[in-house]
């Protein structure tokens, strides 16, 4: 077990304290009223709290009327896009963190430089005499906000990546299967916020150590005994400010590693893959071109032997509908150096044809197969299931879809839903000790992160139990299960849109 005491000199490469405040989802502890609203880490830095803000002493406040209301007007912006794109820079830099976890390893990169203010108004009094004391109703101005809508124009590019040979066609014949008896609905007890994992004021101080100021997801899998990887989605650096995912230092994904086996007080991230000093690398490359390939976001990870696999989605563009998106395809990348560098497999792809399933996938190895649970792009779609022999993961012809009680070749039938309703941010884990499958996801219609369980990957799956109600934690999403959870202690990560960072949660389960 990693020692998380920050007072111990020479603690290696890790930040080791949990966030001071822990807030329950269900019955709050009696001392909750005395806890600060905003969590503070062991270095005295203030973080973000994803929970619903307590009411103000004077009652609810009306939102302020904005001085200006902008009306976006799109216009075409023709952008040449080299095809194939440039070769990926796989430069990696080893990290060198100070023994004192509260010391900043790269202040020249992460700290703001205070510049003296000069001229009139430097005391902050300028403009204070306006209409601040007026009680008159202010009518906002209307402004037109021209916004470019990218029209990608493919043009000849460079040599691109080396072509990969296509795998042979190996069709596994149809096999009749059966459903297992439905298990009882998971008995979820107390659910609490354990710690803030990323961003300003987090237990890991990712903003100071790796320029990860805003990020989401937090997908974990065991890379080898005693170590997990944790993959994050769209990531922003020093210039990020809440709310949401915006900034210039944009990486579509970053990766860390943790050897922390005691999750009760948080999860220490020991290291992150770096492309320069104190800067987490984008591990799965993206073109960052709207309407072509806006971003590439990890959806699950797993290991087979010494090879790491990462499923991801290539996002073509974000929808005008908040929380929705359109993909180019769902794909698989792999790493043979424990996640330092990754290769996108050029053939392990599921193209998005009319919102095809397996655009957003959760992949779990078990026995002779790797099981792939998938949904269409966006947040409105049912869950399908496929499987493939463990030695054929990158060969799409070898997959079988679960379709009406039969494991059928992918060319013959489509996968049929294994549970009712729609899902987003799917996470699946097999609990070997209990011989039980667990599935968590955001149920967008009801607005909650839920948990189901089953004796088999195909089900029947149990009824859903609520882990997180977004009425208590507004704008929360995700729900990615930590692989070292047990039958009684479920650890999972959530993200929250406004603070745009990742939090570790704990749920007590009753057998």
C-alpha positions as CSV (number, residue, x, y, z in Angstrom):
1,X,0.0,0.0,0.0
2,X,1.3,3.4,-0.9
3,X,2.0,5.7,2.1
4,X,-0.2,8.8,1.7
5,X,1.2,10.8,4.5
6,X,2.4,14.1,3.2
7,X,4.5,14.7,6.3
8,X,6.9,11.9,5.4
9,X,10.0,13.2,3.7
10,X,10.9,11.8,0.3
11,X,7.5,10.7,-0.8
12,X,8.1,9.5,-4.4
13,X,6.2,11.0,-7.4
14,X,2.9,11.2,-5.7
15,X,0.5,13.5,-4.0
16,X,-0.9,11.9,-1.0
17,X,-3.8,13.6,0.8
18,X,-7.5,13.4,0.4
19,X,-9.7,16.4,0.0
20,X,-10.7,17.7,3.4
21,X,-14.4,17.8,2.9
22,X,-16.4,14.7,2.1
23,X,-20.1,15.1,1.4
24,X,-22.7,12.3,1.4
25,X,-25.3,11.7,-1.3
26,X,-27.8,10.3,1.0
27,X,-27.8,11.0,4.7
28,X,-25.1,13.6,5.4
29,X,-23.1,13.2,8.6
30,X,-24.0,15.3,11.6
31,X,-20.9,17.4,11.1
32,X,-21.6,18.2,7.5
33,X,-23.0,21.6,8.4
34,X,-19.6,22.6,9.8
35,X,-17.6,21.5,6.8
36,X,-16.6,24.2,4.3
37,X,-18.5,24.3,1.0
38,X,-15.4,24.2,-1.1
39,X,-12.9,21.4,-0.5
40,X,-9.3,22.3,0.4
41,X,-6.3,20.0,-0.2
42,X,-3.4,19.4,2.2
43,X,-1.5,22.2,0.6
44,X,-4.2,24.7,1.4
45,X,-5.4,25.0,-2.2
46,X,-9.2,25.4,-2.8
47,X,-10.8,23.0,-5.2
48,X,-14.3,22.5,-6.6
49,X,-17.3,20.8,-5.2
50,X,-19.7,19.1,-7.6
51,X,-22.5,18.8,-5.2
52,X,-25.6,21.1,-5.1
53,X,-24.6,24.4,-3.5
54,X,-26.2,25.0,-0.1
55,X,-28.9,27.7,-0.2
56,X,-27.7,31.2,0.6
57,X,-28.7,32.6,4.0
58,X,-31.0,35.2,2.4
59,X,-32.8,32.7,0.3
60,X,-32.4,31.8,-3.4
61,X,-30.9,34.4,-5.6
62,X,-32.2,35.2,-9.1
63,X,-29.6,34.8,-11.8
64,X,-28.2,38.1,-12.9
65,X,-29.5,39.6,-16.2
66,X,-26.6,39.6,-18.7
67,X,-25.7,43.0,-20.1
68,X,-25.6,41.5,-23.6
69,X,-27.4,38.6,-25.3
70,X,-25.4,37.2,-28.3
71,X,-27.1,35.6,-31.2
72,X,-24.7,33.2,-33.0
73,X,-24.8,33.4,-36.8
74,X,-22.8,30.6,-38.5
75,X,-20.9,31.3,-41.7
76,X,-18.8,28.9,-43.8
77,X,-15.1,28.7,-43.2
78,X,-13.4,26.5,-45.8
79,X,-10.4,24.8,-44.2
80,X,-7.8,22.7,-46.2
81,X,-7.2,19.4,-44.4
82,X,-4.1,17.4,-45.5
83,X,-4.9,13.7,-46.0
84,X,-3.2,11.7,-44.7
85,X,-2.3,13.9,-41.8
86,X,1.1,14.5,-40.3
87,X,2.9,11.7,-38.5
88,X,2.4,11.7,-34.8
89,X,5.1,13.1,-32.5
90,X,5.7,10.4,-29.9
91,X,8.3,12.4,-27.9
92,X,8.1,11.4,-24.2
93,X,9.8,13.1,-21.2
94,X,10.3,11.4,-17.9
95,X,8.9,13.4,-14.9
96,X,11.0,14.8,-12.1
97,X,8.8,15.8,-9.2
98,X,10.0,17.3,-5.9
99,X,9.9,15.3,-2.7
100,X,7.6,17.9,-1.1
101,X,4.2,17.3,-2.7
102,X,3.3,21.0,-2.0
103,X,6.2,22.3,-4.0
104,X,5.5,23.3,-7.5
105,X,7.8,21.4,-9.9
106,X,7.5,23.9,-12.8
107,X,6.4,27.3,-11.5
108,X,7.7,29.0,-14.7
109,X,5.1,27.0,-16.6
110,X,2.1,26.8,-14.3
111,X,2.2,29.9,-12.0
112,X,0.8,33.3,-12.9
113,X,3.2,36.2,-13.0
114,X,1.9,39.2,-11.1
115,X,2.4,42.3,-13.2
116,X,2.0,45.7,-11.4
117,X,-1.0,47.7,-12.5
118,X,-0.4,51.2,-13.7
119,X,-2.4,54.2,-14.7
120,X,-5.8,55.4,-13.7
121,X,-8.1,52.9,-12.1
122,X,-5.3,50.6,-10.9
123,X,-6.9,50.6,-7.4
124,X,-10.0,48.9,-8.8
125,X,-12.3,51.9,-8.4
126,X,-12.7,52.6,-12.1
127,X,-16.2,52.0,-13.3
128,X,-17.6,51.6,-9.8
129,X,-19.8,54.6,-10.0
130,X,-22.0,53.3,-12.8
131,X,-25.5,52.1,-12.0
132,X,-24.5,49.6,-9.3
133,X,-26.9,51.2,-6.9
134,X,-29.9,51.4,-9.2
135,X,-32.9,49.2,-8.8
136,X,-34.1,49.8,-12.3
137,X,-34.6,46.7,-14.5
138,X,-31.8,46.5,-17.0
139,X,-32.7,45.4,-20.5
140,X,-29.8,43.5,-22.2
141,X,-28.5,44.5,-25.5
142,X,-28.8,42.2,-28.5
143,X,-25.6,41.5,-30.5
144,X,-24.8,39.4,-33.5
145,X,-22.1,36.9,-33.0
146,X,-20.7,35.6,-36.3
147,X,-19.2,32.1,-35.8
148,X,-17.2,30.1,-38.4
149,X,-18.6,26.7,-39.3
150,X,-15.7,24.6,-40.6
151,X,-16.1,23.1,-44.0
152,X,-13.1,20.7,-44.3
153,X,-11.6,20.5,-47.8
154,X,-9.3,17.4,-48.1
155,X,-6.0,18.1,-49.9
156,X,-3.0,15.9,-50.5
157,X,-1.0,15.5,-47.3
158,X,2.3,14.0,-46.3
159,X,3.4,10.3,-46.1
160,X,1.2,9.7,-43.0
161,X,1.6,6.7,-40.8
162,X,3.0,3.4,-42.1
163,X,0.2,1.2,-43.5
164,X,-0.7,-1.8,-41.3
165,X,-1.4,-5.1,-43.0
166,X,-5.1,-6.1,-42.8
167,X,-5.8,-9.1,-40.6
168,X,-7.2,-12.2,-42.3
169,X,-10.9,-12.8,-42.5
170,X,-11.7,-15.2,-39.6
171,X,-15.4,-15.6,-39.1
172,X,-16.4,-17.4,-36.0
173,X,-19.6,-19.3,-36.6
174,X,-22.9,-18.6,-34.8
175,X,-23.3,-20.2,-31.4
176,X,-26.6,-20.5,-29.5
177,X,-26.5,-18.9,-26.1
178,X,-28.8,-18.4,-23.2
179,X,-29.7,-15.8,-20.6
180,X,-28.9,-16.3,-16.9
181,X,-31.5,-15.7,-14.2
182,X,-31.9,-12.0,-13.3
183,X,-30.1,-11.0,-10.1
184,X,-31.7,-8.8,-7.5
185,X,-31.3,-5.0,-7.9
186,X,-28.0,-3.9,-6.3
187,X,-28.5,-2.8,-2.7
188,X,-26.8,0.6,-2.7
189,X,-26.2,2.1,0.7
190,X,-24.4,5.4,1.5
191,X,-22.7,7.1,-1.4
192,X,-20.1,9.8,-0.7
193,X,-17.7,12.0,-2.4
194,X,-14.2,10.8,-1.5
195,X,-12.0,13.4,-3.2
196,X,-11.3,15.6,-6.2
197,X,-8.8,13.8,-8.3
198,X,-7.9,16.5,-10.9
199,X,-7.5,20.2,-11.3
200,X,-6.9,23.1,-9.0
201,X,-7.1,22.2,-5.4
202,X,-7.2,18.5,-6.1
203,X,-5.4,15.9,-4.0
204,X,-3.1,15.2,-7.0
205,X,-2.5,18.9,-7.9
206,X,-2.6,17.9,-11.6
207,X,-2.7,21.6,-12.6
208,X,0.8,22.2,-11.0
209,X,2.3,18.8,-11.9
210,X,1.1,18.1,-15.4
211,X,-0.9,21.2,-16.6
212,X,-4.1,19.3,-16.3
213,X,-6.4,22.1,-15.0
214,X,-9.7,20.9,-16.5
215,X,-10.5,17.4,-17.7
216,X,-13.1,14.6,-17.4
217,X,-13.9,10.9,-17.4
218,X,-11.2,9.1,-15.4
219,X,-11.4,5.6,-16.9
220,X,-9.4,3.1,-14.9
221,X,-8.2,-0.4,-15.6
222,X,-5.5,-2.7,-14.1
223,X,-2.4,-2.7,-16.2
224,X,-0.5,-5.2,-14.1
225,X,-0.8,-6.4,-10.5
226,X,-0.7,-3.4,-8.1
227,X,-1.1,-0.8,-10.8
228,X,-3.9,0.9,-12.6
229,X,-4.0,3.3,-15.6
230,X,-6.4,6.2,-15.5
231,X,-7.4,7.8,-18.8
232,X,-9.0,11.3,-19.1
233,X,-10.9,12.9,-21.9
234,X,-10.5,16.4,-23.4
235,X,-7.9,18.2,-21.2
236,X,-7.0,21.8,-20.9
237,X,-4.1,23.6,-19.2
238,X,-3.3,26.8,-17.4
239,X,-5.6,29.0,-19.5
240,X,-8.7,26.9,-18.6
241,X,-11.4,28.7,-16.7
242,X,-14.8,27.2,-15.7
243,X,-17.4,26.4,-16.7
244,X,-16.9,23.6,-19.3
245,X,-14.3,22.4,-21.7
246,X,-12.5,25.4,-23.2
247,X,-8.9,26.5,-23.6
248,X,-5.9,26.8,-25.9
249,X,-3.7,24.1,-24.3
250,X,-6.1,21.3,-25.5
251,X,-5.3,17.7,-25.5
252,X,-8.0,15.2,-26.5
253,X,-6.8,12.7,-23.9
254,X,-4.2,12.1,-21.3
255,X,-3.1,9.1,-19.2
256,X,-1.9,8.6,-15.7
257,X,-0.9,5.7,-13.5
258,X,-1.6,4.9,-9.9
259,X,-0.4,2.3,-7.4
260,X,-2.8,3.5,-4.6
261,X,-4.5,0.5,-3.1
262,X,-6.3,2.3,-0.3
263,X,-9.0,4.3,-2.0
264,X,-10.9,5.2,1.1
265,X,-9.2,8.7,1.3
266,X,-8.7,9.2,-2.5
267,X,-6.6,7.9,-5.3
268,X,-3.0,9.1,-5.7
269,X,-1.8,9.5,-9.3
270,X,1.9,8.7,-9.2
271,X,2.7,9.8,-12.7
272,X,1.3,10.9,-16.1
273,X,2.7,10.3,-19.6
274,X,4.5,13.5,-20.6
275,X,5.5,15.1,-23.9
276,X,7.5,17.9,-22.2
277,X,8.4,19.1,-18.7
278,X,5.3,19.1,-16.5
279,X,2.9,18.6,-19.4
280,X,0.7,15.6,-19.9
281,X,0.8,14.2,-23.5
282,X,-2.0,13.6,-25.8
283,X,-1.7,9.8,-26.1
284,X,-4.3,9.2,-28.9
285,X,-3.7,11.8,-31.6
286,X,-6.6,13.9,-32.9
287,X,-6.8,16.3,-35.9
288,X,-8.7,18.9,-33.8
289,X,-10.7,20.0,-36.9
290,X,-14.4,20.5,-36.5
291,X,-16.6,18.5,-38.9
292,X,-13.6,16.3,-39.7
293,X,-12.2,15.0,-36.5
294,X,-12.8,17.3,-33.6
295,X,-11.4,15.0,-30.9
296,X,-10.6,11.4,-29.9
297,X,-11.9,10.4,-26.6
298,X,-11.1,7.2,-24.6
299,X,-14.1,5.0,-23.6
300,X,-12.5,2.0,-21.9
301,X,-9.1,0.3,-21.3
302,X,-7.9,-3.2,-20.6
303,X,-4.8,-5.3,-20.6
304,X,-4.0,-8.7,-22.2
305,X,-0.5,-9.8,-21.1
306,X,2.0,-7.0,-21.6
307,X,-0.2,-5.2,-24.2
308,X,-2.6,-2.4,-23.2
309,X,-5.7,-1.7,-25.2
310,X,-7.8,1.5,-25.3
311,X,-11.1,1.8,-27.0
312,X,-11.9,5.3,-28.2
313,X,-14.3,7.3,-30.3
314,X,-13.3,9.7,-33.1
315,X,-15.7,12.6,-32.7
316,X,-16.6,14.3,-36.0
317,X,-18.4,17.2,-34.4
318,X,-20.5,18.3,-31.4
319,X,-24.2,18.6,-31.9
320,X,-26.3,21.8,-31.5
321,X,-28.1,19.8,-28.9
322,X,-26.1,20.0,-25.6
323,X,-24.5,16.8,-24.5
324,X,-24.8,15.1,-28.0
325,X,-22.1,14.4,-30.6
326,X,-21.5,12.7,-33.9
327,X,-18.7,10.2,-34.5
328,X,-16.6,9.1,-37.4
329,X,-16.0,5.7,-35.9
330,X,-15.3,3.8,-32.7
331,X,-11.8,2.3,-32.7
332,X,-9.1,0.5,-30.7
333,X,-5.5,1.6,-30.0
334,X,-2.8,-0.4,-28.3
335,X,0.4,0.1,-26.4
336,X,3.4,-2.2,-25.8
337,X,5.3,0.1,-23.5
338,X,2.8,0.4,-20.6
339,X,0.9,3.3,-22.1
340,X,3.8,5.6,-23.0
341,X,3.1,5.5,-26.7
342,X,0.0,4.3,-28.5
343,X,-0.8,3.0,-32.0
344,X,-4.3,3.4,-33.6
345,X,-5.1,0.2,-35.3
346,X,-6.1,1.1,-38.8
347,X,-8.5,-1.9,-39.2
348,X,-10.0,-2.2,-35.7
349,X,-12.8,0.3,-36.4
350,X,-16.6,0.4,-36.4
351,X,-17.7,3.1,-38.8
352,X,-20.6,5.3,-37.8
353,X,-23.3,4.4,-40.4
354,X,-26.7,5.8,-39.4
355,X,-25.6,6.0,-35.7
356,X,-24.2,2.4,-35.7
357,X,-23.7,0.7,-32.3
358,X,-20.3,0.3,-30.7
359,X,-19.3,3.9,-31.3
360,X,-18.9,4.3,-27.5
361,X,-17.6,1.0,-26.1
362,X,-16.7,-0.6,-22.8
363,X,-14.4,-3.6,-23.3
364,X,-13.8,-6.3,-20.6
365,X,-11.6,-9.4,-21.0
366,X,-12.9,-12.5,-19.3
367,X,-11.9,-16.1,-19.9
368,X,-11.4,-16.9,-23.6
369,X,-13.1,-13.7,-24.8
370,X,-13.1,-9.9,-24.6
371,X,-16.6,-8.6,-24.3
372,X,-17.5,-5.3,-25.9
373,X,-20.5,-3.4,-24.6
374,X,-21.5,-0.5,-26.9
375,X,-23.9,2.4,-27.6
376,X,-24.3,4.7,-30.6
377,X,-22.8,8.1,-30.6
378,X,-24.3,10.8,-28.4
379,X,-26.3,10.1,-25.3
380,X,-29.4,8.5,-26.7
381,X,-29.0,4.8,-27.6
382,X,-29.4,1.3,-26.2
383,X,-26.7,-1.0,-25.1
384,X,-25.5,-3.8,-27.4
385,X,-23.0,-6.6,-26.8
386,X,-20.2,-8.3,-28.8
387,X,-17.4,-10.7,-28.1
388,X,-14.1,-11.8,-29.6
389,X,-11.5,-14.3,-28.7
390,X,-8.7,-12.7,-26.7
391,X,-6.1,-13.4,-29.5
392,X,-8.2,-11.7,-32.2
393,X,-9.1,-8.4,-30.5
394,X,-7.9,-6.3,-33.5
395,X,-9.7,-8.4,-36.1
396,X,-13.3,-7.1,-36.6
397,X,-14.3,-10.0,-38.7
398,X,-13.8,-12.3,-35.7
399,X,-16.4,-10.6,-33.5
400,X,-19.8,-12.0,-32.7
401,X,-22.8,-10.0,-31.8
402,X,-25.3,-11.0,-29.2
403,X,-28.5,-11.1,-31.2
404,X,-31.7,-12.5,-29.8
405,X,-30.0,-15.3,-27.9
406,X,-27.3,-16.2,-30.4
407,X,-23.6,-15.2,-30.7
408,X,-23.8,-14.4,-34.4
409,X,-21.1,-13.3,-37.0
410,X,-21.1,-9.5,-37.4
411,X,-21.9,-9.8,-41.1
412,X,-25.2,-11.7,-40.4
413,X,-27.2,-9.7,-37.8
414,X,-27.1,-6.6,-35.7
415,X,-26.6,-6.7,-32.0
416,X,-29.9,-6.5,-30.0
417,X,-30.3,-4.4,-26.8
418,X,-29.3,-6.3,-23.6
419,X,-31.1,-3.8,-21.3
420,X,-34.0,-1.4,-21.7
421,X,-33.6,2.4,-21.9
422,X,-30.8,4.5,-23.1
423,X,-27.3,5.0,-21.8
424,X,-24.2,7.1,-21.9
425,X,-20.6,6.8,-20.5
426,X,-20.9,3.1,-20.1
427,X,-18.6,1.2,-17.7
428,X,-18.6,-2.5,-17.1
429,X,-16.6,-4.6,-14.6
430,X,-16.4,-8.3,-13.8
431,X,-16.1,-9.0,-10.0
432,X,-14.2,-12.3,-9.9
433,X,-14.6,-12.8,-6.2
434,X,-18.4,-12.6,-6.5
435,X,-18.6,-14.0,-10.0
436,X,-20.8,-11.0,-10.9
437,X,-20.9,-8.5,-13.7
438,X,-21.4,-4.8,-12.8
439,X,-22.6,-2.1,-15.2
440,X,-22.8,1.6,-14.5
441,X,-23.8,4.4,-16.8
442,X,-25.5,7.8,-17.0
443,X,-29.2,7.3,-17.7
444,X,-29.8,10.7,-19.5
445,X,-33.6,10.6,-19.4
446,X,-34.0,10.2,-15.7
447,X,-30.8,12.2,-15.0
448,X,-29.0,9.7,-12.8
449,X,-25.9,7.5,-12.8
450,X,-27.2,3.9,-12.2
451,X,-25.8,0.5,-11.4
452,X,-27.0,-2.9,-12.7
453,X,-25.6,-6.4,-12.1
454,X,-25.8,-9.8,-13.8
455,X,-24.4,-13.3,-13.7
456,X,-23.4,-13.1,-17.4
457,X,-22.4,-10.4,-19.8
458,X,-25.5,-11.0,-21.9
459,X,-27.9,-10.9,-18.9
460,X,-30.5,-11.0,-17.8
461,X,-29.4,-7.8,-16.1
462,X,-31.0,-6.6,-12.9
463,X,-33.1,-3.6,-12.4
464,X,-31.2,-0.3,-12.0
465,X,-30.1,1.1,-8.6
466,X,-29.3,4.8,-8.4
467,X,-25.7,5.7,-7.6
468,X,-25.8,9.4,-8.2
469,X,-28.9,11.6,-8.7
470,X,-28.1,14.7,-10.7
471,X,-30.6,16.6,-8.7
472,X,-28.0,16.4,-5.9
473,X,-25.0,16.7,-8.1
474,X,-26.0,18.9,-11.0
475,X,-24.3,18.4,-14.4
476,X,-22.6,15.2,-13.2
477,X,-21.9,12.5,-15.7
478,X,-19.7,9.4,-16.1
479,X,-19.6,6.7,-13.5
480,X,-16.5,4.7,-14.4
481,X,-15.9,1.8,-12.0
482,X,-12.5,1.3,-10.4
483,X,-11.2,-2.3,-11.0
484,X,-10.2,-2.7,-7.4
485,X,-13.7,-2.3,-6.1
486,X,-15.2,-5.1,-4.1
487,X,-18.6,-6.6,-3.5
488,X,-19.1,-4.3,-0.6
489,X,-17.1,-1.2,-1.6
490,X,-17.8,0.3,-5.1
491,X,-15.4,3.1,-6.1
492,X,-16.1,5.0,-9.3
493,X,-15.3,8.4,-10.9
494,X,-17.7,11.1,-12.0
495,X,-17.2,14.3,-13.9
496,X,-19.1,17.6,-13.4
497,X,-19.5,19.9,-16.4
498,X,-19.2,23.4,-14.7
499,X,-16.1,22.6,-12.6
500,X,-15.0,20.2,-15.4
501,X,-12.9,17.9,-13.3
502,X,-13.0,14.3,-12.0
503,X,-14.0,13.1,-8.6
504,X,-13.7,9.7,-6.8
505,X,-16.9,8.4,-5.3
506,X,-17.6,5.5,-3.0
507,X,-20.8,3.5,-2.7
508,X,-21.5,0.9,0.0
509,X,-23.1,-2.2,-1.4
510,X,-25.0,-4.7,0.7
511,X,-24.8,-8.3,-0.5
